[in-house]
Amino acid sequence: MNEYREAIYTTMFNALRHDARRKILFLLSRGDRSFTDLYETLGITSSYLTYHLEALDGLIRKSHSAYTLSSNGRTAVDIMNKVERPHRPTSMQINMLYGEGNLSKPLLGLLLIALLIVTGLYMNLQRTYASQLNTLEEKDSVIASLNTELSTKKDLSGLELICRILGARITSFYTLSYTYGSKQNLRAIEKNSALVFYAPEDGLTLKIELLCYLPEGAYLPVTVQEGIAPEYEMRPQIVSEEVASHVHKEYQSPVIASWNVTNADQELLVSLDAMGWYTISLTGQIRVSRQDGAYVDLGWLDHDLWADTEPAKMWANCQLLKNGEATLFVIDMR
């Protein structure tokens, strides 16, 4: 019983010191309110309102689709009414103070001076209380914001396990780059032109923002493949031909999206239906053979076109989006 009373006192104190919670109690003292009514009247975010309603547990009850005051909540409202609506003296008290010579003028003067002093102290305490209350409300707002952000994050233990096993890392943003075609070096190619990443949830969207400088008539075949394209295990076999007594086999992960990008900045979006591994390549489909390892088919290159140009460059900023907002994903650093 003592623990129950302590919990009620704690809830009541936390409610009375917070302006938003006092407003909720006042609104409910005038009648039951739905969540929507409270949301529209208070003008705060839904997550912030939910946070305060949970903090008022014990002072309010939810019945069907409406919130109502409990007996403890009505007691809290009575306390607020006494604090926020100053007590007015009765006619008897007024007569005792001012009537028919009950008090001498010197004593009345002392009482007035004492009243002024007490009023000054009270106003000072009110200012201090208001300052501390603002500080507490700011902290509550930060806590509510953090709780909202935390509730949108999935358990990252699975991602962390993948990172430890593969030497991968968790990020929300990654940039690929590619350089090709130079008067000095026709095959000057940057290695950071492909990315293997893990989508931790179903239904995410891959966003690729491209910035490129290409010679006229040239393009780059940006490709998204399902799975870890540089590996041949468990991939569909696409080429199998016998050379002398040797059977040459090639494998390729399924291509789910591809674009021939010209000299124009673009934003590419790809829906990833299932969680799992995916591969982005700025140079076309990645294929794998047991003899030669991973490679891309450079048949799209026109060496005559590229030979006499300045280096062509492309940058690709990659993000995963959930409901339009960037979310975390794993990139394979191998």
Stockholm file with secondary structure:
# STOCKHOLM 1.0

chainA/1-334         MNEYREAIYTTMFNALRHDARRKILFLLSRGDRSFTDLYETLGITSSYLTYHLEALDGLIRKSHSAYTLSSNGRTAVDIMNKVERPHRPTSMQINMLYGEGNLSKPLLGLLLIALLIVTGLYMNLQRTYASQLNTLEEKDSVIASLNTELSTKKDLSGLELICRILGARITSFYTLSYTYGSKQNLRAIEKNSALVFYAPEDGLTLKIELLCYLPEGAYLPVTVQEGIAPEYEMRPQIVSEEVASHVHKEYQSPVIASWNVTNADQELLVSLDAMGWYTISLTGQIRVSRQDGAYVDLGWLDHDLWADTEPAKMWANCQLLKNGEATLFVIDMR
#=GR chainA/1-334 SS CHHHHHHHHHHHHHHHTCHHHHHHHHHHHTSCEEHHHHHHHHTCCHHHHHHHHHHTBTTEEEETTEEEECHHHHHHHHHHHHHHSCCCCCHHHHHHHHSTTSSCHHHHHHHHHHHHHHHHHHHHHHHHHHHHHHHHHHHHHHHHHHHHHHHTSCCTHHHHHHHHHHTCEEESCEEEEEEECCSSCTTCCCSCCEEEEEECSTTEEEEEEEEEECCTTCCEEEEEEESCTTCCTTCCEEEEEEETTEEEEEEECCEEEEEEECSSCEEEEEEECSSEEEEEESSSCEEEETTTEEEECCTTCCHHHHHTSCCEEEEEEEEEEETTEEECEEECCC
#=GC SS_cons         CHHHHHHHHHHHHHHHTCHHHHHHHHHHHTSCEEHHHHHHHHTCCHHHHHHHHHHTBTTEEEETTEEEECHHHHHHHHHHHHHHSCCCCCHHHHHHHHSTTSSCHHHHHHHHHHHHHHHHHHHHHHHHHHHHHHHHHHHHHHHHHHHHHHHTSCCTHHHHHHHHHHTCEEESCEEEEEEECCSSCTTCCCSCCEEEEEECSTTEEEEEEEEEECCTTCCEEEEEEESCTTCCTTCCEEEEEEETTEEEEEEECCEEEEEEECSSCEEEEEEECSSEEEEEESSSCEEEETTTEEEECCTTCCHHHHHTSCCEEEEEEEEEEETTEEECEEECCC
//
